[in-house]
Amino acid sequence: MIYDAIKRFIDIIGSSILILLSSPILIPLILLIKLTSKGPIFFTPQRVGKDGELFKMLKFRSMYMYEIRGKLVHAEKYLQSNPKLMAAYQRNSYKLKNDPRITPVGKFIRRFSLDEIPQIFNVLWGDMSLVGPRAYQPDELEHQQKVYPKTIKNVGIILKGRPGASGPWQVSGRSFINFDKRVEMDAKYMEKRSILYDIWVISKTPIAMLTGKGAI
């Protein structure tokens, strides 16, 4: 498909340019994360990609590391070991307001989506696209489709494309939007996607990052 070929070309060129442009802030962010909390600089959670294939998303770590059975683990593992916190997490569409696991630096970089910057490497590698549906967690998709069974069809549509570093959800309120509406929004993007629509989303992305609307 011509659209897919052009989109991939734009992804390669665009992500390469963004890596160069963002390099001046990468080192300060790396130092901030490393010097203010124990643990690795990056976090690589699994996400569901095109055709349902799993990939490791590259993000700056914004959460504390926790010691469980003498081993230092990421906050994701800590969440899984805490039933009360996990229940609240699932009730709130896989988000936690005032999440106690987030570091002070993490709150800042999440506020302006700076933790997402490393995803441009995923775009360059071909796991993601500059613009596309949200990259969902495997357990989130499984659980939320049971809660919202009418979303199953839309999820199938979404998984036909690469997830995006930005997309309709990211520029339209993020965490203020429930799973069913989010999936509907992403499916509509897949059905009417075009280069012009992608350019529109990209043009809205800096404003969404600077305002931090819907960021948690």
Secondary structure, 3 states (H helix, E strand, C coil): CHHHHHHHHHHHHHHHHHHHHHHHHHHHHHHHHHHHCCCCCEECCEEECHHHCEEECCEECCECEEEECCEEEEHHHHHHCCHHHHHHHHHCCCCCCCCCCECHHHHHHHHCCHHHCCHHHHHHHCCCEEECCCCCCHHHHHHHHHHCHHHHHHHHHHCCCCCEEECCCCCCCHHHCCHHHHHHHHHHHHHHCCHHHHHHHHHHHHHHHHHCCCCC
